[in-house]
Amino acid sequence: MARTSRGAPRSDREFTFVSPAVKYLLFIFNFIFWIISLVLVLIGVYARIVKHAETALACLAVDPAVMLLIVGVLMFIITFCGCVGSLRENLCLLQTFCICLIVIFILQLTAGVLGFIFSDKARGKVTEVINNAIVHYRDDIDLQNLIDFGQEEFDCCGALRYLDWSQNMYFNCSKDNPSRERCSVPFSCCILRNDTVINTMCGHNIQELDYIEAGNRIHTNGCIDKIVDWIHSNLFLLGGIALGLAIPQLAGMLLSQILMNQIKDQIELQNYNQKHSSDPWS
């Protein structure tokens, strides 16, 4: 029986349209994000377990742990389809992966456009979320740390003004409030000076003072205006972040589409070879 020489070209049965480079590049791409999704889920689960025994669950809508869980689970499912689909050359899983990326990309784009068009409504919604977070400030340690970080980072206090803290039951300024923090604001609202000893009580009874006198001790401007100013002055940075989020999604869509087309071509080739091997005269 004659043997094929080493330098002879491969037969049609050995030829494949599926590029190993595209296949394994897509697999590695998904595997990296699959690991990231596992880390997000583990962090979210750990945060929920630790917080369950010591904090209230009244503000789930803005709970960072819940947001990590939701994002992590979605990433896990989508990247799992991408990993297995590319490795097993499964068209169904690859189509699911590609469609999910397209839907997410369209939703992100739509949210950005709608946020720009209905900026006033978006501002009102953000104000509502921040006010709700202020109400539950003492109920959730993660939420408390997030609010403190935001107020310190943007040199602000409250959503629209520092008096918003009166919505919290501990800082409420009503006369029948027995709390020791009555009419106060959190320390994160305070103006930090280069003093040897830091006055952690600088926000005590600040709501009873007039605006000018309060402004000597705390940041009286609300965080909404500060955030809007920061966005206007960092449009290029935000554009770069948006582009950085879009590039992996577009790369995933492109690679999955290329691989699906190659798999379809390979299936057609196999069907053709099978047909002609069974009926060489056709």
PyMOL commands that set and color helices and strands:
alter all, ss='L'
color gray80, all
select helices_A, chain A and resi 20-52+60-62+64-88+91-117+119-135+141-154+162-167+187-189+206-208+211-215+223-233+235-278
alter helices_A, ss='H'
color red, helices_A
deselect
rebuild
show_as cartoon
